[in-house]
Amino acid sequence: MPDPTIRVRIAPSPTGPLHIGTARTALFNFLFARHVGGTFVLRLEDTDAARGTEAYERDILEGLDWLGISWDEGPDPAGGDGDRGPFAPYRQMRRLDLYRGAADRLLAADLAYPCYCTPEELAADRAAQEAAKQPPRYVGRCANLTPAERAAREAEGRRPVTRFRVRPGIVGWNDRIRDRIEIDTFNLGGDFVILRADGTPLYHFTVVVDDAAMKISHVIRGEDHVGNTPKHILLFEALDYSIPEFAHLPLILNPDGTKMSKRKSQTAVDDYRAQGFVREGLINYLAYLGWSPGTEEDVLPLDEIVARFDLDKVHKGGARFDRERLEWLNGQWIRRLDPDDLIDRLRPFLQAAVDDGRISRVPSDDEVRALLPIVQERLPTLAAIVELAGFLWTDDIQVDPAVLVPKRWDTATTREGLAAARDVLAAHDGVTWEADELEPPLRALAESRGWKAGDLFMAIRVAVTGRTATPPLFDTLVALGRERTLGRLDAAIEAIGAVAGSA
């Protein structure tokens, strides 16, 4: 039965593009909500005016929508100005009165206080702590000022921030993924700022006020937030809010075990989309970063993942991001696409290749459809179509004579082999230019000259495509057609002859 009391959220900050970590966190929240029949909320933490942009906001909304991670409440997925849901608005800069009211409650109860410390004073305190080899923390300079002392600082023109009083003791919670966690509040760095001097709120404060206002029941986020949770619990307590359950997901790691970050890794979801990863493959892979269905199955559609998802079975250990594994899984999903769908998805990559000069023209849908039986099984990404078969739609291929010569051959043998192969193919009338008709005479040629067929075939492959890796050679020749095959062989023979002549 659906449980409407379960409400989860994703709250990205539009200070950068949607990255893999945020997408994975959004996905796990989405999966949990859909599995139990709860509500998935998206809100934008846009209080960092210096770094946040509308372009990043659009990238986040469009990226999640493209992945199929749909939200029940939040901003318009199309990037419009409207919000949908009973707790709108879902952008923090439109909720400032709510934060101000919560801060006033804390100030009135002396659970928060105005702090007039200057940047220079704070820097001096940090330097002294470093010299004493102590962890940095706020020393409490303004924690117990008298009204007169506050007035004096106001008279100096100092504009105060608002700090929350951190109580001494232990804060603990039963994490849905990490079991019992307890942290001494001494390790939180002292009283922390909840409002800037201009009145805009900071993350630790807004996240608590919004989670309470939006009735969030479960906070599912990355392991890197474990250290923030005690601050949030203290604020929930001070504001007399119900404390949600917490679940901290494992970090996403690089293959070497280091934390995945934009400085060391490709993290933007849009980059993977631009490289031809399909949404089904990427979402399937993200679901396996920290969770598994408990079976040997690799390829699961989103609805099946929803049906099987169990928050209590999320792994504790870090999840290593394996690009090769992602490409393999992506290829499995490409193979499952029906021809019309695949052609639609390939078209933008073919157009991009024309725009940047890698191919001469965009093939017709019928040309691509005829090619699918020999390329669909070989595509790790949609963009790979250009590398795999772009030679078919290129007027002028570039053949490197050095690559043209097989390892066991020299230049003279290569020229002889190409010329002989050209004669064999030219003798074919081309009326029925089929793979099973072209292969036998070329194999017979290699046998009669004492060549390994693989060497001859590699020389032909490079000569007609410019590449060492292509679809099966004889299917390639069929796709090229008789005249283009012969023309490219002639050009390769001439090119290698020029190299031989200058040696």
C-alpha positions as CSV (number, residue, x, y, z in Angstrom):
1,M,0.0,0.0,0.0
2,P,1.3,3.5,-0.8
3,D,2.6,5.4,2.3
4,P,1.9,9.1,1.9
5,T,3.7,9.9,5.1
6,I,7.0,9.0,3.5
7,R,8.5,12.1,1.9
8,V,12.0,12.4,0.5
9,R,13.9,15.1,-1.3
10,I,16.9,16.1,-3.4
11,A,18.1,19.6,-2.8
12,P,20.9,20.5,-5.3
13,S,22.6,23.9,-5.4
14,P,22.7,25.5,-8.9
15,T,26.4,26.4,-8.6
16,G,27.5,23.8,-11.1
17,P,26.1,21.3,-13.6
18,L,24.3,18.1,-12.5
19,H,27.0,15.7,-11.6
20,I,27.1,11.9,-11.2
21,G,26.9,12.1,-7.4
22,T,23.9,14.3,-7.3
23,A,22.2,12.2,-9.9
24,R,22.8,9.0,-7.9
25,T,21.5,10.6,-4.8
26,A,18.4,11.8,-6.6
27,L,17.9,8.4,-8.1
28,F,18.0,6.6,-4.7
29,N,15.5,9.1,-3.2
30,F,13.3,8.5,-6.3
31,L,13.6,4.7,-6.0
32,F,12.8,4.7,-2.3
33,A,9.8,7.0,-2.8
34,R,8.4,5.1,-5.8
35,H,8.9,1.7,-4.1
36,V,7.0,2.6,-0.9
37,G,4.4,4.9,-2.6
38,G,5.8,8.1,-1.0
39,T,6.5,11.5,-2.4
40,F,9.7,12.7,-4.1
41,V,10.4,16.4,-3.7
42,L,12.9,18.6,-5.6
43,R,14.0,22.0,-4.2
44,L,16.7,24.3,-5.2
45,E,19.2,25.6,-2.7
46,D,19.9,28.8,-4.5
47,T,21.2,31.1,-1.7
48,D,24.7,31.2,-3.1
49,A,24.1,34.1,-5.3
50,A,27.8,34.6,-6.2
51,R,28.1,31.1,-7.8
52,G,24.6,30.1,-8.7
53,T,23.3,30.7,-12.2
54,E,20.1,30.0,-14.2
55,A,22.1,28.0,-16.7
56,Y,23.1,25.5,-13.9
57,E,19.6,25.4,-12.7
58,R,18.4,24.4,-16.2
59,D,21.1,21.9,-16.5
60,I,20.1,20.2,-13.2
61,L,16.4,20.1,-14.1
62,E,16.9,19.0,-17.7
63,G,19.4,16.4,-16.6
64,L,17.2,14.8,-14.0
65,D,14.2,14.9,-16.4
66,W,16.3,13.3,-19.2
67,L,17.3,10.5,-16.8
68,G,13.7,9.8,-16.0
69,I,14.0,10.9,-12.4
70,S,10.7,12.7,-12.1
71,W,9.7,14.6,-9.0
72,D,6.2,15.0,-7.5
73,E,6.8,18.5,-6.1
74,G,9.2,21.2,-7.0
75,P,10.1,23.5,-9.9
76,D,8.7,23.2,-13.4
77,P,10.8,20.4,-15.1
78,A,10.8,22.5,-18.3
79,G,12.6,25.3,-16.4
80,G,9.6,27.6,-16.1
81,D,9.1,30.0,-13.3
82,G,6.3,28.1,-11.6
83,D,6.4,25.5,-8.9
84,R,4.0,22.7,-8.2
85,G,3.2,21.3,-4.8
86,P,1.6,22.3,-1.5
87,F,4.9,23.7,0.0
88,A,5.8,26.1,-2.8
89,P,8.0,27.9,-3.5
90,Y,10.7,25.3,-3.8
91,R,13.6,27.8,-4.4
92,Q,15.2,29.0,-1.2
93,M,15.6,32.6,-2.2
94,R,11.8,32.8,-2.3
95,R,11.6,31.4,1.3
96,L,13.7,34.0,3.1
97,D,10.8,35.1,5.4
98,L,10.5,31.5,6.6
99,Y,14.2,31.4,7.6
100,R,14.1,34.8,9.2
101,G,11.1,33.8,11.4
102,A,12.9,30.6,12.5
103,A,16.1,32.6,13.3
104,D,14.0,35.1,15.4
105,R,12.6,32.2,17.4
106,L,16.1,31.0,18.2
107,L,17.3,34.5,19.1
108,A,14.3,35.0,21.3
109,A,15.1,31.8,23.2
110,D,18.8,32.6,23.4
111,L,19.6,29.5,21.3
112,A,21.3,31.8,18.8
113,Y,23.0,35.2,19.1
114,P,24.4,38.0,17.0
115,C,28.1,37.7,16.3
116,Y,30.2,40.8,15.5
117,C,33.6,39.2,15.0
118,T,35.5,40.7,12.1
119,P,37.3,38.5,9.5
120,E,40.6,39.7,11.0
121,E,39.6,38.6,14.5
122,L,38.5,35.2,13.2
123,A,41.7,34.8,11.2
124,A,43.8,35.6,14.2
125,D,41.9,33.0,16.3
126,R,42.5,30.4,13.6
127,A,46.2,31.2,13.4
128,A,46.6,30.9,17.1
129,Q,44.8,27.5,17.1
130,E,47.0,26.3,14.2
131,A,50.1,27.4,16.1
132,A,48.9,25.5,19.2
133,K,48.1,22.5,16.9
134,Q,44.5,22.7,17.9
135,P,41.5,22.0,15.6
136,P,39.8,25.2,14.3
137,R,36.7,26.3,16.2
138,Y,34.9,29.4,17.0
139,V,36.2,30.7,20.4
140,G,32.9,32.2,21.5
141,R,34.0,35.8,21.5
142,C,30.5,37.1,21.0
143,A,28.6,34.3,22.8
144,N,27.8,36.2,26.0
145,L,28.0,39.9,25.1
146,T,25.9,42.2,27.2
147,P,23.3,44.5,25.6
148,A,25.7,47.4,26.1
149,E,28.6,45.6,24.4
150,R,26.4,44.7,21.5
151,A,25.3,48.3,21.2
152,A,28.9,49.4,21.1
153,R,29.7,47.1,18.3
154,E,26.6,48.3,16.4
155,A,27.8,51.8,16.9
156,E,31.1,50.9,15.2
157,G,29.1,49.9,12.1
158,R,29.6,46.2,12.6
159,R,26.9,44.1,11.0
160,P,26.4,40.8,12.8
161,V,26.0,37.3,11.6
162,T,23.7,35.0,13.6
163,R,25.3,32.1,15.3
164,F,23.6,29.0,16.7
165,R,24.6,27.9,20.2
166,V,26.0,24.3,20.1
167,R,25.2,22.4,23.3
168,P,27.8,20.2,24.8
169,G,27.3,16.4,24.7
170,I,26.7,13.6,22.3
171,V,24.4,13.6,19.2
172,G,23.4,10.3,17.9
173,W,21.1,8.7,15.4
174,N,20.2,5.3,14.0
175,D,21.3,5.6,10.4
176,R,19.3,3.4,8.0
177,I,22.5,2.5,6.2
178,R,25.3,2.9,8.7
179,D,23.5,1.8,11.9
180,R,24.2,3.7,15.1
181,I,26.3,6.9,14.8
182,E,27.3,9.1,17.7
183,I,29.3,12.3,17.5
184,D,30.5,14.6,20.3
185,T,29.4,18.2,19.6
186,F,32.9,19.4,20.7
187,N,34.1,18.2,17.3
188,L,31.6,20.5,15.4
189,G,33.9,23.5,15.5
190,G,31.9,25.6,18.0
191,D,28.9,27.8,17.5
192,F,28.2,28.0,13.7
193,V,26.7,30.7,11.5
194,I,23.1,30.3,10.4
195,L,22.5,33.8,8.9
196,R,25.0,36.0,7.0
197,A,25.3,39.6,7.9
198,D,23.0,40.5,5.0
199,G,20.3,38.2,6.4
200,T,20.6,35.4,3.8
201,P,20.7,31.9,5.4
202,L,23.4,29.3,5.2
203,Y,23.0,25.7,4.2
204,H,22.8,24.0,7.6
205,F,20.0,26.3,8.6
206,T,17.9,26.3,5.4
207,V,18.1,22.5,5.0
208,V,16.6,22.0,8.5
209,V,13.9,24.6,8.2
210,D,12.9,23.4,4.7
211,D,12.9,19.7,5.7
212,A,10.6,20.5,8.5
213,A,8.3,22.7,6.5
214,M,8.0,20.2,3.7
215,K,7.5,17.3,6.2
216,I,10.5,15.3,4.9
217,S,10.4,12.0,6.6
218,H,13.7,10.5,5.4
219,V,16.9,12.4,4.5
220,I,18.8,10.2,2.0
221,R,22.2,11.8,1.1
222,G,25.8,11.1,0.6
223,E,28.2,9.8,3.2
224,D,30.1,13.1,3.1
225,H,27.1,14.6,5.0
226,V,27.6,12.4,8.1
227,G,29.6,15.2,9.8
228,N,26.8,17.7,9.1
229,T,24.0,15.6,10.6
230,P,24.7,16.5,14.2
231,K,24.4,20.2,13.4
232,H,21.1,19.5,11.7
233,I,19.8,17.4,14.6
234,L,20.7,20.1,17.1
235,L,18.7,22.6,15.0
236,F,15.7,20.3,14.7
237,E,15.8,19.9,18.5
238,A,16.1,23.7,19.1
239,L,13.3,24.5,16.8
240,D,11.1,21.8,18.2
241,Y,10.8,20.0,14.8
242,S,10.4,16.3,14.3
243,I,13.7,14.7,13.4
244,P,13.6,12.7,10.1
245,E,15.3,9.4,9.6
246,F,18.8,9.6,8.1
247,A,20.4,7.4,5.5
248,H,23.9,8.1,4.2
249,L,24.8,6.6,0.9
250,P,28.3,5.3,0.1
251,L,30.7,7.6,-1.7
252,I,31.3,7.2,-5.4
253,L,35.0,6.4,-5.9
254,N,37.4,6.5,-8.7
255,P,38.8,3.2,-9.9
256,D,41.9,3.8,-7.6
257,G,39.7,4.2,-4.6
258,T,39.9,8.0,-4.2
259,K,36.8,10.1,-4.0
260,M,35.3,10.9,-7.3
261,S,35.5,14.7,-7.9
262,K,35.2,17.0,-10.8
263,R,38.9,17.9,-10.4
264,K,40.0,14.3,-11.1
265,S,37.1,12.7,-13.0
266,Q,34.4,13.4,-15.5
267,T,31.4,14.0,-13.3
268,A,28.9,16.1,-15.3
269,V,25.9,14.0,-16.4
270,D,25.6,16.2,-19.6
271,D,29.1,15.1,-20.7
272,Y,28.0,11.4,-20.6
273,R,24.9,12.3,-22.5
274,A,27.0,14.2,-25.1
275,Q,29.2,11.1,-25.5
276,G,26.3,9.0,-26.4
277,F,25.3,7.2,-23.2
278,V,21.6,6.4,-23.3
279,R,19.4,7.2,-20.3
280,E,18.5,3.6,-19.7
281,G,22.1,2.5,-19.5
282,L,23.2,5.4,-17.3
283,I,20.3,5.1,-14.9
284,N,20.8,1.3,-14.7
285,Y,24.5,1.8,-13.9
286,L,23.9,4.6,-11.3
287,A,21.4,2.3,-9.5
288,Y,24.2,-0.3,-9.1
289,L,26.6,2.3,-7.5
290,G,25.9,1.2,-3.9
291,W,23.0,-1.2,-4.4
292,S,22.3,-4.5,-6.1
293,P,19.2,-6.6,-6.6
294,G,20.8,-9.5,-4.9
295,T,21.0,-11.5,-8.1
296,E,23.4,-12.0,-11.0
297,E,21.3,-9.8,-13.2
298,D,23.0,-6.8,-14.8
299,V,20.4,-5.2,-17.1
300,L,17.3,-4.0,-15.3
301,P,14.8,-1.4,-16.5
302,L,13.9,1.5,-14.2
303,D,10.5,0.1,-13.3
304,E,12.1,-3.3,-12.3
305,I,14.7,-1.4,-10.2
306,V,11.9,0.5,-8.4
307,A,10.1,-2.8,-7.7
308,R,13.2,-4.4,-6.1
309,F,14.7,-1.4,-4.4
310,D,15.3,-1.7,-0.6
311,L,17.0,1.1,1.3
312,D,18.1,-1.3,3.9
313,K,20.2,-3.2,1.3
314,V,22.2,-0.2,0.2
315,H,25.9,-0.9,0.7
316,K,28.1,0.7,3.3
317,G,31.3,0.6,1.4
318,G,32.3,3.0,-1.4
319,A,31.1,2.3,-4.9
320,R,33.9,2.4,-7.6
321,F,33.0,4.1,-10.8
322,D,34.1,1.8,-13.7
323,R,33.9,3.5,-17.1
324,E,34.4,0.2,-18.9
325,R,31.6,-1.4,-17.0
326,L,29.3,1.6,-17.8
327,E,30.1,1.3,-21.5
328,W,29.4,-2.4,-21.5
329,L,26.0,-1.9,-19.8
330,N,25.3,1.0,-22.1
331,G,26.0,-1.2,-25.1
332,Q,23.5,-3.8,-23.7
333,W,20.8,-1.1,-23.7
334,I,21.7,0.1,-27.2
335,R,21.2,-3.5,-28.4
336,R,17.7,-3.5,-26.9
337,L,16.5,-0.3,-28.8
338,D,14.2,-0.9,-31.7
339,P,15.5,0.4,-35.1
340,D,13.4,3.5,-35.3
341,D,14.3,4.6,-31.8
342,L,18.0,3.9,-32.3
343,I,18.0,5.9,-35.6
344,D,16.3,8.8,-33.8
345,R,19.0,8.8,-31.1
346,L,21.9,8.4,-33.6
347,R,20.8,11.3,-35.8
348,P,22.2,14.1,-33.5
349,F,25.6,12.5,-33.3
350,L,25.7,12.1,-37.1
351,Q,24.8,15.7,-37.5
352,A,27.4,16.8,-35.0
353,A,30.0,14.8,-37.0
354,V,29.0,16.7,-40.2
355,D,29.2,20.0,-38.3
356,D,32.8,19.4,-37.1
357,G,34.0,17.9,-40.4
358,R,34.4,14.3,-39.4
359,I,32.0,13.1,-42.1
360,S,30.7,14.7,-45.3
361,R,27.0,14.1,-45.0
362,V,24.2,12.8,-42.7
363,P,23.1,9.4,-44.0
364,S,19.4,8.8,-44.7
365,D,17.4,6.8,-42.2
366,D,17.2,4.0,-44.7
367,E,21.0,3.9,-45.0
368,V,21.4,3.7,-41.2
369,R,18.7,1.1,-40.9
370,A,20.4,-1.1,-43.5
371,L,23.6,-0.8,-41.4
372,L,22.1,-1.6,-38.0
373,P,22.5,-5.4,-38.3
374,I,26.3,-5.1,-38.4
375,V,26.8,-2.1,-36.1
376,Q,24.1,-2.2,-33.4
377,E,25.9,-5.1,-31.6
378,R,29.2,-3.2,-31.6
379,L,28.1,0.2,-30.3
380,P,29.2,1.0,-26.7
381,T,27.8,4.5,-27.1
382,L,25.7,6.3,-29.6
383,A,28.6,8.6,-30.5
384,A,30.7,5.5,-31.5
385,I,28.7,5.3,-34.7
386,V,31.0,7.9,-36.3
387,E,34.2,6.1,-35.4
388,L,32.7,2.7,-36.4
389,A,31.0,3.6,-39.7
390,G,31.8,7.2,-40.5
391,F,34.0,6.2,-43.4
392,L,30.8,5.3,-45.2
393,W,29.7,8.9,-45.3
394,T,33.1,10.5,-45.9
395,D,34.1,11.6,-49.3
396,D,37.8,11.8,-48.6
397,I,39.3,9.3,-46.2
398,Q,42.8,9.8,-44.9
399,V,44.9,6.6,-45.0
400,D,48.2,6.5,-43.1
401,P,50.6,4.5,-45.2
402,A,52.3,3.3,-42.0
403,V,49.0,1.8,-40.7
404,L,48.3,0.4,-44.1
405,V,51.2,-2.1,-43.8
406,P,50.4,-5.2,-41.8
407,K,52.9,-6.2,-39.1
408,R,54.1,-9.3,-41.1
409,W,54.3,-7.4,-44.4
410,D,56.6,-4.8,-45.9
411,T,55.6,-1.9,-48.2
412,A,56.1,-3.9,-51.4
413,T,54.0,-6.8,-50.2
414,T,51.3,-4.5,-49.1
415,R,51.2,-2.8,-52.5
416,E,51.2,-6.2,-54.3
417,G,48.4,-7.5,-52.0
418,L,46.2,-4.5,-52.5
419,A,46.7,-4.5,-56.3
420,A,45.8,-8.2,-56.5
421,A,42.8,-7.8,-54.3
422,R,41.7,-4.8,-56.4
423,D,41.9,-7.1,-59.5
424,V,39.8,-9.8,-57.8
425,L,37.1,-7.4,-56.7
426,A,37.1,-5.6,-60.1
427,A,36.4,-8.9,-61.8
428,H,33.2,-9.2,-59.8
429,D,30.4,-7.6,-61.9
430,G,28.9,-5.8,-58.9
431,V,25.3,-6.9,-59.9
432,T,25.1,-8.9,-56.7
433,W,27.8,-7.4,-54.5
434,E,27.3,-9.6,-51.4
435,A,29.6,-10.5,-48.5
436,D,29.4,-14.3,-49.1
437,E,30.4,-13.7,-52.7
438,L,33.3,-11.4,-52.0
439,E,35.0,-13.4,-49.3
440,P,35.9,-16.7,-51.0
441,P,37.9,-15.3,-53.9
442,L,39.9,-13.1,-51.6
443,R,40.6,-16.0,-49.3
444,A,41.7,-18.0,-52.4
445,L,44.0,-15.1,-53.4
446,A,45.7,-15.2,-50.0
447,E,46.2,-18.9,-50.1
448,S,47.6,-18.9,-53.6
449,R,50.2,-16.3,-52.7
450,G,51.1,-17.9,-49.3
451,W,49.8,-14.9,-47.3
452,K,47.8,-15.1,-44.1
453,A,44.3,-14.1,-44.9
454,G,44.2,-11.8,-41.8
455,D,47.1,-9.7,-43.2
456,L,45.5,-9.2,-46.6
457,F,42.1,-8.4,-45.0
458,M,43.7,-5.9,-42.7
459,A,45.4,-4.1,-45.5
460,I,42.1,-4.0,-47.5
461,R,40.2,-2.8,-44.4
462,V,42.6,0.2,-43.8
463,A,42.7,1.0,-47.5
464,V,38.9,1.4,-47.8
465,T,38.1,2.8,-44.4
466,G,41.2,4.5,-43.0
467,R,40.7,2.5,-39.8
468,T,41.9,-0.8,-38.3
469,A,38.7,-1.4,-36.4
470,T,35.4,-1.5,-38.4
471,P,32.4,-3.7,-38.8
472,P,33.1,-7.1,-40.5
473,L,35.2,-6.5,-43.6
474,F,32.9,-8.0,-46.2
475,D,29.9,-6.3,-44.8
476,T,31.9,-3.1,-45.0
477,L,32.7,-3.6,-48.7
478,V,29.0,-4.3,-49.3
479,A,28.0,-1.1,-47.5
480,L,30.6,0.9,-49.5
481,G,29.6,-0.6,-52.9
482,R,31.7,-1.7,-55.8
483,E,32.7,1.6,-57.2
484,R,33.7,3.3,-53.9
485,T,35.6,0.2,-52.8
486,L,37.6,0.1,-56.0
487,G,38.2,3.8,-55.9
488,R,39.6,3.7,-52.4
489,L,41.8,0.7,-53.2
490,D,43.2,2.7,-56.1
491,A,44.0,5.7,-53.9
492,A,45.7,3.5,-51.3
493,I,47.8,1.7,-53.9
494,E,48.9,5.1,-55.2
495,A,49.7,6.4,-51.7
496,I,51.8,3.4,-50.7
497,G,53.5,3.4,-54.1
498,A,54.5,7.0,-53.4
499,V,56.0,5.9,-50.1
500,A,57.9,3.1,-51.8
501,G,59.2,5.4,-54.5
502,S,60.6,7.8,-52.1
503,A,62.3,5.2,-49.9
